[in-house]
C-alpha cells in the first residue's frame, strides 16, 4: 500500500517520543478501538541482529519482553518503503522473506496487526505497533492516515508544552535575575549609607585633636552619630532577615491576647518626636473601645509603626495623620474582624502603584534617595516595610491594602492604609 509521507515533528529525546506516542495512543484507542500497542526503538546491535526496546503504549493483555532481537531486515523494510507493515505482509513481502521461524515467532508473540514507522527529520526513530481494531477488520489507508494525524497532533501538543515550559523557565529566571539585581542595589545602597556614616564618625574620632578628646560633649556627639548609623544598619539587616523568613514561610508568631490601645501608645512613643519635628498632628480614636484580641503584639507593633512612619514620611510638614479602629462583623469573636486605618494627608499613591508598593524592594519616586532618616519628607528606604507588613498581616490570617485618590504632591489627596485582622486566631494560622 503506497503511503503518504510520514510527518512527525522534531523529536529531541526518547522520553519525548514515548510521551507523544502515549498521548496519541489513547486517542487511537478511542477512535479505532485498538486495545494493544507497543513502541519499538533501536537499543543496540549484536551481529546481524538489532536489539529493540519494546515499551507498552496501550494496555497489553499479553506480556511483552522488554527487549527483543530482530534482524536488520525488519527495520530496513521501513527505511526503504517509508510505509506501514501489515501483519500478513510479514509472510509475503519480498524484503522480509529472510526472517527466520524464530523471528516470526517473536513477531507472532507481539501479536500486532500493523507496524507504523515514526520518522523525525527523515530518520526512523521508532516503530509503533498496534493490535487489531475493535471491528476486527484490516487497517485501511484512512485508518493509517488517521493514526498519523493523531500522532502529529500529539507531537504538536508535546512541542507546545515544551515551548510553554521553556517560556515559564525563562520568565522565572528573568524574575529571579531582577530580584537579585534589586536586592544587590538595595543591599549596597541601604547598607552603605549607614556604614559611611559610621566610618565618617569613626574617622572624626581618630583625628580629634587632644583638647577635643578631653571634651565629653564633642566625644558624645560623635558616639551618638556612630550609634545612629549602627542602629540603622541593624534595622536594614533585620528587615532583610524578616523578609526572608516571610518568604520561607518561617515566620513564627507569638500569639497572645493583645490590647490595641497599648500597642498604639508604644507606636506613638516611637514616632512622637518625628511627628513633632515635622509639625504633624497624629490623632487616634476608637482604640479604647476595642476588646482584647489574639495576635503577635511585637509584630503588630512593627506593622503599625511602619504605616505611621510612612504616613509621616509621605506627608508634608504640618499635615495630619489619623489612626482609627473598629470591630466589624458578627457578635461572636470568631466572626469578628478588627479594622485599623492609618490615614494621612500626604502625597497619595497612584492607582497603578497601590498593589505594587506591597512587593519587596518597591519604592516609588527617586530611587537614589537614601534612608538616613526614617521620617524625612519623601525619604527613601529599602522598600521592605510594606512587604513585611503584608507578610505579617497575612500570617495573622488578615489583609492589608491602601486606598488613595492618586498621587499629587501639590494637592496632597492622602492615603488610607487598611489592616484587617481576625479577632480570634484561626486554628491553622502559624
Ligand atoms: P520604604 O518606606 O522603605 O521605601 P515601604 O515598603 O514602606 O518602603 O514603602 C514602599 C513605597 O510605598 C514607598 O517608597 C513610597 O513610595 C510608597 N508609600 C508607602 N507609604 C506611603 C504613604 N503613606 N503615602 C504615599 N506613598 C507611600
Boltz pocket constraint, residues with backbone or C-beta under 6 A from the ligand:
constraints:
  - pocket:
      binder: B
      contacts: [[A, 306], [A, 307], [A, 310], [A, 311], [A, 314], [A, 344], [A, 346], [A, 347], [A, 348], [A, 349], [A, 357], [A, 359], [A, 362], [A, 363], [A, 364], [A, 365], [A, 379], [A, 380], [A, 381], [A, 382], [A, 383], [A, 384], [A, 385], [A, 386], [A, 387], [A, 415]]
      max_distance: 6.0
